[in-house]
Amino acid sequence: ALHDRGLSKMAAIQAATSKAAALLGVEGSVGTIAPGKQADLILVRGNPLEDLAALSDVALVVQAGQQVVRA
């Protein structure tokens, strides 16, 4: 929806991750991937910077350091 309203693909992804964490005041622990931060990750098939629909094609989910879903 953010991209549909004019944000670039990268800006829309950042709005949902690092910018959202900063807005909520939790950027010290979440929002980006860095040593010491909590990290729940999705790995997708494809490049969301080329096509945001790639974010719906999840290949792997990692939560609290453990693989929880492999599609």
All heavy atoms as TSV, in Angstrom:
chain	resi	resn	atom	element	x	y	z
A	1	ALA	N	N	0.821	-1.192	0.000
A	1	ALA	CA	C	0.000	0.000	0.000
A	1	ALA	C	C	0.872	1.266	0.000
A	1	ALA	O	O	0.527	2.239	-0.650
A	1	ALA	CB	C	-0.944	0.005	1.197
A	2	LEU	N	N	1.980	1.225	0.741
A	2	LEU	CA	C	2.859	2.402	0.771
A	2	LEU	C	C	3.471	2.658	-0.600
A	2	LEU	O	O	3.578	3.805	-1.039
A	2	LEU	CB	C	3.955	2.219	1.818
A	2	LEU	CG	C	3.480	2.155	3.267
A	2	LEU	CD1	C	4.615	1.777	4.189
A	2	LEU	CD2	C	2.859	3.473	3.682
A	3	HIS	N	N	3.853	1.585	-1.264
A	3	HIS	CA	C	4.426	1.725	-2.606
A	3	HIS	C	C	3.370	2.259	-3.577
A	3	HIS	O	O	3.661	3.114	-4.416
A	3	HIS	CB	C	4.973	0.380	-3.084
A	3	HIS	CG	C	5.543	0.406	-4.455
A	3	HIS	ND1	N	6.586	1.224	-4.816
A	3	HIS	CD2	C	5.219	-0.280	-5.569
A	3	HIS	CE1	C	6.875	1.036	-6.092
A	3	HIS	NE2	N	6.052	0.133	-6.570
A	4	ASP	N	N	2.144	1.787	-3.421
A	4	ASP	CA	C	1.048	2.272	-4.269
A	4	ASP	C	C	0.786	3.758	-4.066
A	4	ASP	O	O	0.248	4.427	-4.942
A	4	ASP	CB	C	-0.242	1.492	-3.988
A	4	ASP	CG	C	-0.161	0.051	-4.447
A	4	ASP	OD1	O	0.730	-0.283	-5.259
A	4	ASP	OD2	O	-0.981	-0.752	-3.965
A	5	ARG	N	N	1.161	4.282	-2.901
A	5	ARG	CA	C	0.960	5.697	-2.592
A	5	ARG	C	C	2.169	6.556	-2.950
A	5	ARG	O	O	2.215	7.734	-2.641
A	5	ARG	CB	C	0.644	5.888	-1.104
A	5	ARG	CG	C	-0.587	5.168	-0.629
A	5	ARG	CD	C	-1.857	5.841	-1.143
A	5	ARG	NE	N	-3.055	5.290	-0.560
A	5	ARG	CZ	C	-3.805	4.348	-1.127
A	5	ARG	NH1	N	-3.468	3.809	-2.272
A	5	ARG	NH2	N	-4.900	3.920	-0.538
A	6	GLY	N	N	3.199	5.925	-3.593
A	6	GLY	CA	C	4.304	6.722	-4.101
A	6	GLY	C	C	5.670	6.463	-3.490
A	6	GLY	O	O	6.665	6.983	-3.980
A	7	LEU	N	N	5.752	5.692	-2.408
A	7	LEU	CA	C	7.060	5.383	-1.854
A	7	LEU	C	C	7.788	4.409	-2.774
A	7	LEU	O	O	7.150	3.565	-3.422
A	7	LEU	CB	C	6.941	4.740	-0.465
A	7	LEU	CG	C	6.999	5.677	0.730
A	7	LEU	CD1	C	5.833	6.615	0.747
A	7	LEU	CD2	C	7.098	4.898	2.014
A	8	SER	N	N	9.106	4.515	-2.802
A	8	SER	CA	C	9.889	3.526	-3.544
A	8	SER	C	C	9.760	2.177	-2.843
A	8	SER	O	O	9.331	2.102	-1.683
A	8	SER	CB	C	11.363	3.937	-3.591
A	8	SER	OG	O	11.948	3.810	-2.295
A	9	LYS	N	N	10.141	1.125	-3.521
A	9	LYS	CA	C	10.086	-0.201	-2.904
A	9	LYS	C	C	10.958	-0.246	-1.655
A	9	LYS	O	O	10.550	-0.758	-0.612
A	9	LYS	CB	C	10.493	-1.270	-3.914
A	9	LYS	CG	C	9.478	-1.427	-5.026
A	9	LYS	CD	C	9.967	-2.394	-6.088
A	9	LYS	CE	C	8.931	-2.497	-7.180
A	9	LYS	NZ	N	9.401	-2.029	-8.458
A	10	MET	N	N	12.162	0.308	-1.737
A	10	MET	CA	C	13.059	0.310	-0.578
A	10	MET	C	C	12.457	1.119	0.567
A	10	MET	O	O	12.482	0.688	1.715
A	10	MET	CB	C	14.428	0.873	-0.952
A	10	MET	CG	C	15.369	0.983	0.243
A	10	MET	SD	S	15.717	-0.603	1.042
A	10	MET	CE	C	17.098	-1.129	0.075
A	11	ALA	N	N	11.886	2.272	0.279
A	11	ALA	CA	C	11.284	3.098	1.326
A	11	ALA	C	C	10.104	2.383	1.979
A	11	ALA	O	O	9.908	2.488	3.195
A	11	ALA	CB	C	10.848	4.445	0.762
A	12	ALA	N	N	9.325	1.644	1.205
A	12	ALA	CA	C	8.187	0.902	1.766
A	12	ALA	C	C	8.678	-0.205	2.689
A	12	ALA	O	O	8.116	-0.405	3.777
A	12	ALA	CB	C	7.332	0.324	0.642
A	13	ILE	N	N	9.725	-0.907	2.302
A	13	ILE	CA	C	10.294	-1.963	3.152
A	13	ILE	C	C	10.864	-1.351	4.430
A	13	ILE	O	O	10.648	-1.862	5.526
A	13	ILE	CB	C	11.357	-2.770	2.384
A	13	ILE	CG1	C	10.689	-3.583	1.262
A	13	ILE	CG2	C	12.142	-3.680	3.328
A	13	ILE	CD1	C	11.662	-4.186	0.265
A	14	GLN	N	N	11.570	-0.245	4.306
A	14	GLN	CA	C	12.128	0.415	5.487
A	14	GLN	C	C	11.022	0.919	6.410
A	14	GLN	O	O	11.153	0.861	7.634
A	14	GLN	CB	C	13.039	1.567	5.071
A	14	GLN	CG	C	14.333	1.105	4.451
A	14	GLN	CD	C	15.150	2.247	3.884
A	14	GLN	OE1	O	14.612	3.230	3.370
A	14	GLN	NE2	N	16.465	2.109	3.973
A	15	ALA	N	N	9.932	1.401	5.848
A	15	ALA	CA	C	8.821	1.885	6.663
A	15	ALA	C	C	8.243	0.757	7.517
A	15	ALA	O	O	7.787	0.998	8.636
A	15	ALA	CB	C	7.737	2.489	5.778
A	16	ALA	N	N	8.283	-0.457	7.003
A	16	ALA	CA	C	7.734	-1.603	7.726
A	16	ALA	C	C	8.737	-2.226	8.696
A	16	ALA	O	O	8.352	-3.065	9.510
A	16	ALA	CB	C	7.275	-2.662	6.736
A	17	THR	N	N	9.988	-1.809	8.636
A	17	THR	CA	C	11.022	-2.438	9.468
A	17	THR	C	C	11.733	-1.393	10.325
A	17	THR	O	O	11.296	-1.088	11.420
A	17	THR	CB	C	12.012	-3.230	8.588
A	17	THR	OG1	O	12.576	-2.350	7.599
A	17	THR	CG2	C	11.323	-4.401	7.892
A	18	SER	N	N	12.813	-0.851	9.837
A	18	SER	CA	C	13.634	0.050	10.655
A	18	SER	C	C	12.908	1.329	11.052
A	18	SER	O	O	13.023	1.795	12.187
A	18	SER	CB	C	14.943	0.382	9.931
A	18	SER	OG	O	14.694	0.993	8.686
A	19	LYS	N	N	12.141	1.909	10.150
A	19	LYS	CA	C	11.419	3.149	10.480
A	19	LYS	C	C	10.317	2.881	11.496
A	19	LYS	O	O	10.093	3.687	12.405
A	19	LYS	CB	C	10.833	3.803	9.231
A	19	LYS	CG	C	11.846	4.145	8.165
A	19	LYS	CD	C	12.772	5.253	8.593
A	19	LYS	CE	C	13.689	5.611	7.438
A	19	LYS	NZ	N	14.689	6.580	7.792
A	20	ALA	N	N	9.634	1.748	11.369
A	20	ALA	CA	C	8.591	1.391	12.338
A	20	ALA	C	C	9.197	1.173	13.716
A	20	ALA	O	O	8.639	1.612	14.722
A	20	ALA	CB	C	7.845	0.143	11.884
A	21	ALA	N	N	10.353	0.503	13.775
A	21	ALA	CA	C	11.025	0.283	15.060
A	21	ALA	C	C	11.411	1.613	15.697
A	21	ALA	O	O	11.240	1.807	16.910
A	21	ALA	CB	C	12.252	-0.600	14.859
A	22	ALA	N	N	11.919	2.542	14.903
A	22	ALA	CA	C	12.302	3.852	15.428
A	22	ALA	C	C	11.072	4.606	15.939
A	22	ALA	O	O	11.114	5.221	17.014
A	22	ALA	CB	C	13.014	4.667	14.355
A	23	LEU	N	N	9.979	4.550	15.205
A	23	LEU	CA	C	8.746	5.222	15.614
A	23	LEU	C	C	8.252	4.687	16.955
A	23	LEU	O	O	7.769	5.439	17.805
A	23	LEU	CB	C	7.669	5.038	14.546
A	23	LEU	CG	C	6.309	5.659	14.833
A	23	LEU	CD1	C	6.410	7.178	14.855
A	23	LEU	CD2	C	5.297	5.217	13.804
A	24	LEU	N	N	8.419	3.378	17.159
A	24	LEU	CA	C	7.980	2.751	18.404
A	24	LEU	C	C	9.018	2.854	19.522
A	24	LEU	O	O	8.764	2.425	20.645
A	24	LEU	CB	C	7.641	1.283	18.144
A	24	LEU	CG	C	6.452	1.045	17.216
A	24	LEU	CD1	C	6.350	-0.426	16.831
A	24	LEU	CD2	C	5.164	1.528	17.857
A	25	GLY	N	N	10.197	3.392	19.212
A	25	GLY	CA	C	11.240	3.554	20.214
A	25	GLY	C	C	11.957	2.270	20.579
A	25	GLY	O	O	12.538	2.177	21.659
A	26	VAL	N	N	11.937	1.294	19.685
A	26	VAL	CA	C	12.585	0.002	19.964
A	26	VAL	C	C	13.715	-0.309	18.986
A	26	VAL	O	O	14.131	-1.457	18.854
A	26	VAL	CB	C	11.555	-1.149	19.996
A	26	VAL	CG1	C	10.580	-0.988	21.145
A	26	VAL	CG2	C	10.797	-1.238	18.670
A	27	GLU	N	N	14.225	0.711	18.310
A	27	GLU	CA	C	15.248	0.488	17.290
A	27	GLU	C	C	16.549	-0.078	17.858
A	27	GLU	O	O	17.363	-0.618	17.117
A	27	GLU	CB	C	15.530	1.761	16.487
A	27	GLU	CG	C	16.189	2.875	17.278
A	27	GLU	CD	C	15.232	3.786	18.019
A	27	GLU	OE1	O	14.058	3.432	18.213
A	27	GLU	OE2	O	15.673	4.879	18.413
A	28	GLY	N	N	16.751	0.011	19.155
A	28	GLY	CA	C	17.943	-0.568	19.765
A	28	GLY	C	C	17.929	-2.085	19.794
A	28	GLY	O	O	18.980	-2.716	19.902
A	29	SER	N	N	16.737	-2.681	19.660
A	29	SER	CA	C	16.657	-4.135	19.740
A	29	SER	C	C	16.051	-4.796	18.502
A	29	SER	O	O	16.273	-5.986	18.275
A	29	SER	CB	C	15.863	-4.564	20.977
A	29	SER	OG	O	14.549	-4.051	20.935
A	30	VAL	N	N	15.297	-4.058	17.708
A	30	VAL	CA	C	14.673	-4.641	16.512
A	30	VAL	C	C	14.687	-3.636	15.362
A	30	VAL	O	O	15.040	-2.485	15.529
A	30	VAL	CB	C	13.206	-5.083	16.781
A	30	VAL	CG1	C	13.140	-6.143	17.849
A	30	VAL	CG2	C	12.335	-3.904	17.157
A	31	GLY	N	N	14.291	-4.107	14.191
A	31	GLY	CA	C	14.141	-3.210	13.047
A	31	GLY	C	C	15.203	-3.357	11.990
A	31	GLY	O	O	14.984	-3.030	10.832
A	32	THR	N	N	16.380	-3.819	12.396
A	32	THR	CA	C	17.473	-4.083	11.455
A	32	THR	C	C	18.182	-5.359	11.910
A	32	THR	O	O	17.986	-5.821	13.033
A	32	THR	CB	C	18.495	-2.927	11.416
A	32	THR	OG1	O	19.026	-2.738	12.727
A	32	THR	CG2	C	17.872	-1.627	10.914
A	33	ILE	N	N	19.011	-5.884	11.031
A	33	ILE	CA	C	19.793	-7.070	11.362
A	33	ILE	C	C	21.180	-6.605	11.775
A	33	ILE	O	O	21.897	-6.001	10.986
A	33	ILE	CB	C	19.888	-8.025	10.156
A	33	ILE	CG1	C	18.488	-8.430	9.710
A	33	ILE	CG2	C	20.732	-9.248	10.498
A	33	ILE	CD1	C	18.443	-9.121	8.378
A	34	ALA	N	N	21.534	-6.860	13.039
A	34	ALA	CA	C	22.833	-6.449	13.564
A	34	ALA	C	C	23.149	-7.284	14.801
A	34	ALA	O	O	22.231	-7.773	15.465
A	34	ALA	CB	C	22.817	-4.965	13.922
A	35	PRO	N	N	24.433	-7.451	15.114
A	35	PRO	CA	C	24.800	-8.209	16.314
A	35	PRO	C	C	24.115	-7.642	17.558
A	35	PRO	O	O	24.033	-6.426	17.731
A	35	PRO	CB	C	26.318	-8.032	16.406
A	35	PRO	CG	C	26.746	-7.756	14.999
A	35	PRO	CD	C	25.612	-6.963	14.393
A	36	GLY	N	N	23.567	-8.530	18.374
A	36	GLY	CA	C	22.929	-8.135	19.611
A	36	GLY	C	C	21.458	-7.779	19.495
A	36	GLY	O	O	20.792	-7.576	20.497
A	37	LYS	N	N	20.942	-7.701	18.279
A	37	LYS	CA	C	19.524	-7.384	18.101
A	37	LYS	C	C	18.716	-8.671	17.972
A	37	LYS	O	O	19.231	-9.704	17.564
A	37	LYS	CB	C	19.306	-6.533	16.848
A	37	LYS	CG	C	19.808	-5.112	17.006
A	37	LYS	CD	C	19.291	-4.248	15.894
A	37	LYS	CE	C	19.618	-2.790	16.159
A	37	LYS	NZ	N	18.987	-1.932	15.166
A	38	GLN	N	N	17.440	-8.570	18.344
A	38	GLN	CA	C	16.524	-9.686	18.115
A	38	GLN	C	C	16.281	-9.765	16.611
A	38	GLN	O	O	16.161	-8.728	15.962
A	38	GLN	CB	C	15.203	-9.445	18.823
A	38	GLN	CG	C	15.323	-9.318	20.318
A	38	GLN	CD	C	13.981	-8.942	20.941
A	38	GLN	OE1	O	12.918	-9.266	20.417
A	38	GLN	NE2	N	14.047	-8.244	22.053
A	39	ALA	N	N	16.197	-10.959	16.085
A	39	ALA	CA	C	16.010	-11.055	14.640
A	39	ALA	C	C	15.081	-12.211	14.285
A	39	ALA	O	O	15.427	-13.362	14.480
A	39	ALA	CB	C	17.349	-11.229	13.935
A	40	ASP	N	N	13.911	-11.891	13.830
A	40	ASP	CA	C	13.035	-12.844	13.180
A	40	ASP	C	C	13.110	-12.486	11.706
A	40	ASP	O	O	12.939	-11.325	11.334
A	40	ASP	CB	C	11.605	-12.731	13.686
A	40	ASP	CG	C	11.465	-13.084	15.159
A	40	ASP	OD1	O	12.361	-13.766	15.693
A	40	ASP	OD2	O	10.472	-12.682	15.765
A	41	LEU	N	N	13.411	-13.468	10.897
A	41	LEU	CA	C	13.679	-13.207	9.481
A	41	LEU	C	C	12.789	-14.039	8.577
A	41	LEU	O	O	12.401	-15.149	8.937
A	41	LEU	CB	C	15.132	-13.562	9.144
A	41	LEU	CG	C	16.226	-12.969	10.002
A	41	LEU	CD1	C	17.550	-13.619	9.670
A	41	LEU	CD2	C	16.296	-11.479	9.780
A	42	ILE	N	N	12.510	-13.502	7.411
A	42	ILE	CA	C	11.939	-14.309	6.338
A	42	ILE	C	C	12.911	-14.258	5.172
A	42	ILE	O	O	13.509	-13.223	4.898
A	42	ILE	CB	C	10.534	-13.851	5.902
A	42	ILE	CG1	C	10.552	-12.435	5.334
A	42	ILE	CG2	C	9.538	-13.977	7.030
A	42	ILE	CD1	C	9.263	-12.044	4.622
A	43	LEU	N	N	13.105	-15.386	4.550
A	43	LEU	CA	C	13.853	-15.444	3.308
A	43	LEU	C	C	12.845	-15.699	2.213
A	43	LEU	O	O	11.980	-16.571	2.347
A	43	LEU	CB	C	14.890	-16.572	3.331
A	43	LEU	CG	C	16.163	-16.248	4.097
A	43	LEU	CD1	C	15.917	-16.330	5.582
A	43	LEU	CD2	C	17.278	-17.147	3.677
A	44	VAL	N	N	12.922	-14.920	1.152
A	44	VAL	CA	C	11.948	-15.008	0.078
A	44	VAL	C	C	12.617	-15.436	-1.211
A	44	VAL	O	O	13.821	-15.268	-1.394
A	44	VAL	CB	C	11.207	-13.665	-0.119
A	44	VAL	CG1	C	10.442	-13.290	1.136
A	44	VAL	CG2	C	12.152	-12.553	-0.517
A	45	ARG	N	N	11.803	-16.000	-2.076
A	45	ARG	CA	C	12.276	-16.355	-3.415
A	45	ARG	C	C	12.058	-15.120	-4.289
A	45	ARG	O	O	10.930	-14.703	-4.483
A	45	ARG	CB	C	11.483	-17.528	-3.960
A	45	ARG	CG	C	11.693	-18.797	-3.180
A	45	ARG	CD	C	10.799	-19.922	-3.729
A	45	ARG	NE	N	10.881	-21.083	-2.894
A	45	ARG	CZ	C	10.065	-21.358	-1.874
A	45	ARG	NH1	N	9.068	-20.546	-1.596
A	45	ARG	NH2	N	10.222	-22.437	-1.153
A	46	GLY	N	N	13.121	-14.545	-4.752
A	46	GLY	CA	C	12.988	-13.353	-5.576
A	46	GLY	C	C	13.516	-12.128	-4.861
A	46	GLY	O	O	13.947	-12.190	-3.713
A	47	ASN	N	N	13.483	-11.028	-5.557
A	47	ASN	CA	C	14.026	-9.773	-5.054
A	47	ASN	C	C	12.895	-8.772	-4.856
A	47	ASN	O	O	12.340	-8.249	-5.827
A	47	ASN	CB	C	15.050	-9.224	-6.059
A	47	ASN	CG	C	15.712	-7.963	-5.594
A	47	ASN	OD1	O	15.296	-7.339	-4.624
A	47	ASN	ND2	N	16.752	-7.563	-6.303
A	48	PRO	N	N	12.547	-8.469	-3.598
A	48	PRO	CA	C	11.454	-7.531	-3.375
A	48	PRO	C	C	11.741	-6.115	-3.870
A	48	PRO	O	O	10.815	-5.331	-4.053
A	48	PRO	CB	C	11.252	-7.547	-1.862
A	48	PRO	CG	C	12.386	-8.284	-1.287
A	48	PRO	CD	C	13.077	-9.021	-2.363
A	49	LEU	N	N	13.001	-5.784	-4.116
A	49	LEU	CA	C	13.307	-4.471	-4.684
A	49	LEU	C	C	12.958	-4.412	-6.166
A	49	LEU	O	O	12.810	-3.331	-6.722
A	49	LEU	CB	C	14.772	-4.114	-4.461
A	49	LEU	CG	C	15.159	-3.941	-2.993
A	49	LEU	CD1	C	16.650	-3.648	-2.880
A	49	LEU	CD2	C	14.342	-2.859	-2.333
A	50	GLU	N	N	12.797	-5.571	-6.775
A	50	GLU	CA	C	12.323	-5.621	-8.156
A	50	GLU	C	C	10.813	-5.800	-8.202
A	50	GLU	O	O	10.146	-5.233	-9.059
A	50	GLU	CB	C	13.003	-6.774	-8.905
A	50	GLU	CG	C	14.491	-6.558	-9.099
A	50	GLU	CD	C	15.183	-7.749	-9.734
A	50	GLU	OE1	O	14.501	-8.744	-10.084
A	50	GLU	OE2	O	16.411	-7.700	-9.867
A	51	ASP	N	N	10.275	-6.616	-7.262
A	51	ASP	CA	C	8.841	-6.905	-7.236
A	51	ASP	C	C	8.433	-7.184	-5.794
A	51	ASP	O	O	8.802	-8.212	-5.225
A	51	ASP	CB	C	8.540	-8.119	-8.115
A	51	ASP	CG	C	7.072	-8.471	-8.169
A	51	ASP	OD1	O	6.240	-7.712	-7.634
A	51	ASP	OD2	O	6.744	-9.522	-8.759
A	52	LEU	N	N	7.678	-6.281	-5.183
A	52	LEU	CA	C	7.278	-6.449	-3.784
A	52	LEU	C	C	6.464	-7.718	-3.554
A	52	LEU	O	O	6.403	-8.221	-2.430
A	52	LEU	CB	C	6.492	-5.225	-3.300
A	52	LEU	CG	C	7.338	-3.970	-3.063
A	52	LEU	CD1	C	6.432	-2.783	-2.769
A	52	LEU	CD2	C	8.325	-4.184	-1.936
A	53	ALA	N	N	5.862	-8.264	-4.590
A	53	ALA	CA	C	5.118	-9.514	-4.449
A	53	ALA	C	C	6.026	-10.654	-4.002
A	53	ALA	O	O	5.545	-11.643	-3.439
A	53	ALA	CB	C	4.426	-9.868	-5.756
A	54	ALA	N	N	7.337	-10.523	-4.197
A	54	ALA	CA	C	8.279	-11.546	-3.738
A	54	ALA	C	C	8.184	-11.742	-2.231
A	54	ALA	O	O	8.496	-12.820	-1.716
A	54	ALA	CB	C	9.709	-11.175	-4.129
A	55	LEU	N	N	7.731	-10.725	-1.491
A	55	LEU	CA	C	7.598	-10.854	-0.041
A	55	LEU	C	C	6.531	-11.874	0.349
A	55	LEU	O	O	6.515	-12.354	1.479
A	55	LEU	CB	C	7.270	-9.490	0.586
A	55	LEU	CG	C	8.394	-8.464	0.499
A	55	LEU	CD1	C	7.890	-7.088	0.924
A	55	LEU	CD2	C	9.582	-8.891	1.343
A	56	SER	N	N	5.668	-12.236	-0.585
A	56	SER	CA	C	4.644	-13.247	-0.328
A	56	SER	C	C	5.118	-14.650	-0.640
A	56	SER	O	O	4.434	-15.618	-0.304
A	56	SER	CB	C	3.392	-12.956	-1.158
A	56	SER	OG	O	2.843	-11.724	-0.773
A	57	ASP	N	N	6.270	-14.776	-1.271
A	57	ASP	CA	C	6.797	-16.092	-1.657
A	57	ASP	C	C	7.902	-16.481	-0.675
A	57	ASP	O	O	9.086	-16.458	-0.992
A	57	ASP	CB	C	7.311	-16.047	-3.092
A	57	ASP	CG	C	7.611	-17.425	-3.652
A	57	ASP	OD1	O	7.325	-18.433	-2.964
A	57	ASP	OD2	O	8.141	-17.491	-4.780
A	58	VAL	N	N	7.502	-16.847	0.530
A	58	VAL	CA	C	8.434	-17.126	1.627
A	58	VAL	C	C	9.047	-18.511	1.458
A	58	VAL	O	O	8.349	-19.508	1.305
A	58	VAL	CB	C	7.713	-17.018	2.988
A	58	VAL	CG1	C	8.632	-17.396	4.129
A	58	VAL	CG2	C	7.165	-15.611	3.172
A	59	ALA	N	N	10.372	-18.568	1.518
A	59	ALA	CA	C	11.095	-19.830	1.432
A	59	ALA	C	C	11.468	-20.362	2.814
A	59	ALA	O	O	11.526	-21.571	3.027
A	59	ALA	CB	C	12.364	-19.651	0.596
A	60	LEU	N	N	11.700	-19.448	3.772
A	60	LEU	CA	C	12.171	-19.870	5.092
A	60	LEU	C	C	11.828	-18.792	6.117
A	60	LEU	O	O	11.920	-17.606	5.821
A	60	LEU	CB	C	13.687	-20.070	5.055
A	60	LEU	CG	C	14.392	-20.472	6.346
A	60	LEU	CD1	C	14.042	-21.904	6.718
A	60	LEU	CD2	C	15.894	-20.351	6.170
A	61	VAL	N	N	11.428	-19.214	7.311
A	61	VAL	CA	C	11.191	-18.309	8.429
A	61	VAL	C	C	12.124	-18.720	9.563
A	61	VAL	O	O	12.207	-19.898	9.916
A	61	VAL	CB	C	9.728	-18.358	8.924
A	61	VAL	CG1	C	9.542	-17.489	10.161
A	61	VAL	CG2	C	8.786	-17.923	7.816
A	62	VAL	N	N	12.833	-17.740	10.114
A	62	VAL	CA	C	13.699	-17.968	11.266
A	62	VAL	C	C	13.183	-17.084	12.396
A	62	VAL	O	O	13.046	-15.877	12.234
A	62	VAL	CB	C	15.172	-17.625	10.948
A	62	VAL	CG1	C	16.038	-17.814	12.181
A	62	VAL	CG2	C	15.682	-18.457	9.783
A	63	GLN	N	N	12.866	-17.729	13.525
A	63	GLN	CA	C	12.352	-17.000	14.680
A	63	GLN	C	C	13.183	-17.374	15.895
A	63	GLN	O	O	13.382	-18.554	16.177
A	63	GLN	CB	C	10.890	-17.351	14.915
A	63	GLN	CG	C	10.255	-16.561	16.039
A	63	GLN	CD	C	8.775	-16.886	16.176
A	63	GLN	OE1	O	8.337	-17.980	15.869
A	63	GLN	NE2	N	8.021	-15.921	16.630
A	64	ALA	N	N	13.706	-16.361	16.578
A	64	ALA	CA	C	14.542	-16.567	17.766
A	64	ALA	C	C	15.699	-17.520	17.459
A	64	ALA	O	O	16.053	-18.362	18.264
A	64	ALA	CB	C	13.704	-17.069	18.929
A	65	GLY	N	N	16.251	-17.386	16.262
A	65	GLY	CA	C	17.402	-18.190	15.881
A	65	GLY	C	C	17.094	-19.604	15.437
A	65	GLY	O	O	17.994	-20.376	15.137
A	66	GLN	N	N	15.834	-19.962	15.378
A	66	GLN	CA	C	15.428	-21.313	14.986
A	66	GLN	C	C	14.601	-21.273	13.716
A	66	GLN	O	O	13.709	-20.448	13.577
A	66	GLN	CB	C	14.597	-21.967	16.101
A	66	GLN	CG	C	15.315	-22.074	17.425
A	66	GLN	CD	C	16.513	-22.985	17.361
A	66	GLN	OE1	O	16.458	-24.081	16.811
A	66	GLN	NE2	N	17.628	-22.532	17.911
A	67	GLN	N	N	14.890	-22.211	12.822
A	67	GLN	CA	C	14.086	-22.344	11.618
A	67	GLN	C	C	12.725	-22.877	12.032
A	67	GLN	O	O	12.621	-23.921	12.669
A	67	GLN	CB	C	14.764	-23.305	10.650
A	67	GLN	CG	C	13.972	-23.581	9.406
A	67	GLN	CD	C	14.691	-24.540	8.480
A	67	GLN	OE1	O	15.885	-24.430	8.276
A	67	GLN	NE2	N	13.969	-25.489	7.949
A	68	VAL	N	N	11.665	-22.148	11.706
A	68	VAL	CA	C	10.340	-22.586	12.119
A	68	VAL	C	C	9.455	-22.991	10.936
A	68	VAL	O	O	8.539	-23.779	11.118
A	68	VAL	CB	C	9.613	-21.523	12.977
A	68	VAL	CG1	C	10.301	-21.350	14.306
A	68	VAL	CG2	C	9.503	-20.191	12.271
A	69	VAL	N	N	9.715	-22.462	9.777
A	69	VAL	CA	C	8.916	-22.827	8.599
A	69	VAL	C	C	9.829	-22.873	7.395
A	69	VAL	O	O	10.642	-21.968	7.176
A	69	VAL	CB	C	7.796	-21.787	8.330
A	69	VAL	CG1	C	7.071	-22.103	7.036
A	69	VAL	CG2	C	6.816	-21.733	9.483
A	70	ARG	N	N	9.699	-23.923	6.643
A	70	ARG	CA	C	10.368	-23.994	5.359
A	70	ARG	C	C	9.321	-24.346	4.331
A	70	ARG	O	O	8.690	-25.402	4.432
A	70	ARG	CB	C	11.493	-25.013	5.364
A	70	ARG	CG	C	12.256	-24.987	4.073
A	70	ARG	CD	C	13.433	-25.957	4.100
A	70	ARG	NE	N	14.219	-25.751	2.923
A	70	ARG	CZ	C	15.506	-25.539	2.931
A	70	ARG	NH1	N	16.165	-25.539	4.055
A	70	ARG	NH2	N	16.151	-25.350	1.814
A	71	ALA	N	N	9.101	-23.446	3.419
A	71	ALA	CA	C	8.048	-23.663	2.413
A	71	ALA	C	C	8.610	-24.350	1.190
A	71	ALA	O	O	9.744	-24.330	0.898
A	71	ALA	CB	C	7.431	-22.329	2.044
